[in-house]
Amino acid sequence: MAISHLDVIKANSVINKYIISTETSYSHSLSELTGCHTIVKYENKQHTGSFKIRGALNKMLSLNYKEKINGVVAMSAGNHSQGVAFSAKIMGIKSTIVMPDNTPFAKIRKTTDLGAEVIIHGNTLIDSEAYVDNLVETRNLTKIHPYNDPDIIAGQGTLALEMLQKHSDLDILLVPVGGGGLIAGCSIMAKHINKDIKVIGVQTELYPSLYNLFNDVTNKCEGTTLAEGIAVQKIGGIPLSIIKKNVDDVILVSEKFIEEGVSTFLLNDKTVAEGAGAIGLGALLQHKEKFKDKKVGILLCGGNIDSRVLSSVLMRGLVRKGQIITLSIAMADKPGQLGIISQLCSEEKVNILGVEHSRFTLDLSVSAARLEITLETRNNEHANNIIKRIELLGFSVIVKNTK
């Protein structure tokens, strides 16, 4: 089935009264950091905190009476599940969601809170889908696929419709890619509104499925990624047929820069993004020269990040910047040694976060001790200055956390 911009426009008219037309705006803070004119679509402020409700609603509003009575089933790592569950709740339909076992607890809780039956099955979405297909047969449910469905694709395309109605002169649109539904729908609308726009897919280095197809390579799709929402091993057949016509390029982003995208959104743009939602910003930070001085649109497609994970990302960011360091210091086991280090920290205006002093470290002589001290500093330069001062006092220093 061919999908056109008219299908996206129709989807918009169908779902418009149920969804939020989320903010699209220029970010001055992000533009300064990235070196390009950065326009952000804040879909993290959508119902359920993600764009997925758009496609789910469009699909479920197309169901016939019998399909609605029987109920629906979907596999998802999180955001699609909430989109389906939310849609089912407002339509009075029973929903069942099958999730792989690496799904964040926050997404599981939110899905059950919306009234869905959640079944945890399999290590990947492929495993989950096999179980969904079984439920379709045994329970006579209707499958709501997260990306390999024309109605889903048209619904996701409404995101680009809203964005480009306000900023039709974008040079580049960066779109996160998992199964391909979002980039397929958005590319249809983007190319219709602005034939000169470059649509570029963005994937994590750990799951380069579309990148492999574009570059005729066979990099593995595996591993644990912060962008678990787009950790998909294979692009859907229906989206791929659209992608081949409309998408200009695909780039990869490392886990480090996905983390930096999450922390930068929070600390500089004052908004919360999950890994998949931050990957567009991660691409701008990792590939600055590619986008320098261009007008680039990025989709903050979701903000459903586990609070524990968010805390870890922020702390790791401080470590990379040298603002938190843990030093392992070998010293003579005699009075006054700890006081010397404490005095130096006081002079450097350093905050001491943790101290552990051991006399039983077997890699040192019996007359030596080891001090492990965690410090909060201004930046890497400040941290390096402290280390040099400690070494000048005659102590041996090892930096335990790496940048």
N, C-alpha and C positions, 0 to 999 in steps of 0.2 A: 504493500500500500504506500503510495507516494504521499508525502506530507509537504504542505506548502505554508507560506506565511498566512494564508487565509485560515488555515486550521489553528494557527497560533492566535490569531485575532478572535476566532470563534471561541476558543478555549478561554480567552481573557473575558469575553462577555459572559460566559457561563459561570466562571469561578469568582468573578470580580466582587460580588456582594458578600462572599465568604472570607476573603483574604484581606491582608493589609497591603496597600500600595506603599511599600517601604521606601525609606529615604534614599535618594541618590545625590551625592554631593562631592564637591572638590575638597580634598583634605590638604590643608596647607602644611601641617606637620609631617605627613607622610611624603608629600612632594619634596620637602626639603631633604628628607633622609634618602629618598630614592633617586633624586636627580631628574625626575620626569613629572609631568602634570598628572597627578593621580586622582582618578575619579572612583569613588567607592559606592557600590550598591550594598546597603546595609540590610541584607536579608536575614541576619541574625535577630532582627527585631520582628520577624514574621511570627504568626501563630506557630507554636511548637519550636520556635527558634531556628527554623530551617526552610529552605525553598521547597522541600519535598512535598509539602502540602499541596502545591500547585498542580503537579502531575497526578497525585493521588485523587484529589477532588475531581479533576477533569475526567479521569477514568471512571470513578465510582458514580458520578452523576450520569454517566452514559449507560449504566447497567439497567437491564429490564426488571420487571417486578419479581420474577422468579429468582433471579440472581441475587437481588437484594434480600429476599426472604431467606435464602439458603445461607447467605453470609460470604465473607471474603477471607482470603489467606494470602500472606506475603512473607517473603524472606527479606531480612534487612539487618545491617550492622547498627541500626539505630534511628537515623532521621527519617527514612522511608517508613519505618514502623510507626513512628509518631504521626506522620502525615496520614497514613492509612487509618490508624486508630482514631485520630481527631475527626477525620472525614466520616468514619463509621459512626462515631458518637453523635455528630450533628444530624446524620441521616437516619439514625435508629437501626443500623445494621450491625450484626455480630461480626467481630473481627478476630482472627487468629494470626499471630506473628511468630515466625520461626527465626531465631537469632543464633549466629555462631557463638561459640563459647568465649571469644575474645571481646565481646561487646561490652563497653563500659557500663558499670552498674547504674550510673545516672540515667543512661538511655533506657535501660531495662525498667527502672522504677517509673520513669515518666510515661512509658508505654502502657504499663499495667495501670497507672493512675488514670489513663484515658479510657480504661474499660476493656482493653484487649486481653485475650488469653495469650500469654507468652510461653513459647516452648524453646528451650535452649537445646540446639542439636548441631553437631558438626564443628569442625575447625575452621571452615571457610564458608563463603556464601554458596559455593558449588555444592557442598555437603547439605547446607540448609535447603537449597532449592530442590534437591532430590527428595527430601522429606516433605516439602510443600507439595510436590507433584503427587506424592502418595496421599496426602490429605485431600487433594482435589478429587481423587478417585474414591476414597473411602467415605468422605463426608459430603461430597457433591458441592464443594466450595468453589468460588470463582477466584482465580489467581490474579493478584495485582502485582505485576512484575515491576521492580524498581526502575528499569530503564529500557527494556526491550519490548516496547509497546507504543504504537502511534499516538494514543491518547495521552500517555504519560509524557512523551516527548513534546507534544504540542503544549501541554500544560507547563512544562519547564521552560519552554520558549517565551512564556509571558514575562519572565524575569528580564530578558533582553529587551522586550517590547517596552516595558516601563522605563528601563534605564536609557534607552536610545531615544525615547520620546523627549527626554530632557537634555541629552548629550549626544546628538546624532553625529557630531563631528569628531568622534574618537578616531585616533589613528590605529589603535590596537585594542582588542578585547581579549583579556586573559580569562580562560574558563577552566576550573578544576575538572579533571577527568577521572572517573571511576569506571562505571559501565558504559558511559557515553551518552546517556539520555539528556543531561543538561547541556552539553556542548552541541549536541545535534539540534535540539530545539532552539538554542540561542543563536547558533550559526545561521539557521534559516532566516530568523528575524533580522539579525545583524546585516546579512548580505542584502536583504531586501531594502532595508532602510538606508544603508550606506554601502554601495558596491565597492568602495575603495578600502573599507575597513579590513584589517588583518585579524583574523580569528586564530588565536594560538591556544592550544591545549596545554595544561600544566599538570604534570604527574609527579608523584614522589619517586625517587630513584629506586625504591624497593619494589614498586609495582608499575613498571614502564610498559604496560601492555600496548597502548596506542603508539608510544614512541618506537617500540619495536617494529610495528607495522609500517610506520612512516620511514624508518631508516633501514629496514630489511635486516634487523639484527635479532638475536634471540636471548637477550638478557633475562635472567630469572625474575619471576614475580613471586617473591616470598619475603617473609620477615615481619617483625613487629614495627609498625609505624605510628607516629603521632597522628597521622592523617588516616585513621582507620576507616573513615567514611568513604574513602576512595581506594581502599585496598582491594581492588577487584582484578582477578587474574586474566579476564578475557572481555573484550568489548562486545556488546550485544550486536547481533547481525543487522537489526533494523537501524540502530544509530550509526553503525559503521558505514552503511550505504549512503547516509546523509553526510557524515564526516568527510568522506572521500571527495565529495563535491564542494564542500564549503570551508573546510579547515585548512589553514595555510601552513601551520607548523605545530610541532609539539616540543616542549622543553621539559627538562627534569629539574627537580629541586631536592637538595639534600635534607636530611633530618635536621641538621644544625640550623639551616635557614627556615625550615618550617617552624621550629621552635622560636627562632628570632621573630618570625612573622607574628606568632601568637603573642609574644611578650611586647612587641612593638605596637600592635593594635591596642593592647591594654594600657601600656605606660605612656604612649605618645598620642594615640587617637582616642583613648578613654572608652574603648569598647571591647567586648569579649568575643573572641573567635576560637572555634575549635581548629584542629590541625588542618582539615580539608578546607575550612573557611579562610585560613590564613595562608594557604599555599600560593595564592596569587601575589600577595605582598612578599612572601618568601622569594618568589621568582624575581621580583623587582630588586630585592636586596642582593640576591646572588648574581644576577645578570645585569648589573647597572648599565654597562656600556651598550648593551643591546637596546635598551629603552630610553637612553639619555635624551632629554628634551622632547620626547614624544608625549602625546596626550593618550594616556592608557587607562582603560576601565578594568577594574578588578571586582570580582564578585565575592563578598564576604558571605558565603552561601550558608553558613551555619555557625551557631555559637554554643552548641551543646557539649561543652568540655567538662570532664569530671573535675571537681574542685581540687582533689588531691593531685591530679596530673597538672593542673594549672599552677598549683603551688610549686611543684617540682620544676616546671618549665621556668618559672620566674627565678627560683633559686639557682638553677643551672646558668641562667643568663647572667646573674650577678657573679658567678664563678668565672665565666668566660671574660667578663669585663674586669676581673681582678678586684671586684668590690667585696668578695668574700674569699679568703684563702685559709687553708689549713697548712700549718708548718710543722714539720717534725724536726726537732732541734736536739742534737746530741750535746750533752754538757757533763762536766765533772759533778760527781755526787757529793757536793759539799754545800754548806750554808751560803745563802746569798745569791745563788745562780738564778733562781726564779725571780728574785727581786730585780736583778739587772734587766731581764726581759720585760718585766712589768714597768719599770721606769722608762725604758725605751718606748714602749707602747704609749705611755702617758705623754712623753715628749712629742710623739708623732700624731697625737690626737686620734688614736686608733681605739675602736670599741672592741673589747675582748668578748667573744661570744661563747667560747668554751675552752676549758683547760683540762688536760690529763697528764699527770706526772707519774712515770713508772721507773722503779729501780730494778725491775726484773726482766729487762729486755736482753735476750740472749745474744743478739748480734753485737752488743757492746761489752766492754770489759766490766768486771765486777765493781770497779770504782767509778763507773759512769752511769748516767741516767738519761732518759729520753722525755722530752716535753713535747706534747702535741697540743698546739694552740690554734684556735680558729679566730680569725680577725676580720673585722669589717673595715674596709679601706675606701678611699675616694675613687680610685681607678687603678689600672695596671701600673702606671708610672709610680704612684704612691706605694703600691705593694712591692714593686721592685726595689724602691729606695729603702723600705723597711728591711727587706731580705739582705741587702748589701750592708746596712748598718749592723745587723746581727752577725754577719760573717766577719765584719771588721773587728768585732769584739772577741773573735776567736772561736765562735761556735760553728758547728757543721749543720747546714740547713737543707732539708728536702721539702719541696713543695708537693703536697699530697694530692690536691685536686688540680686537674689540668684544664686548660682553656679550650 
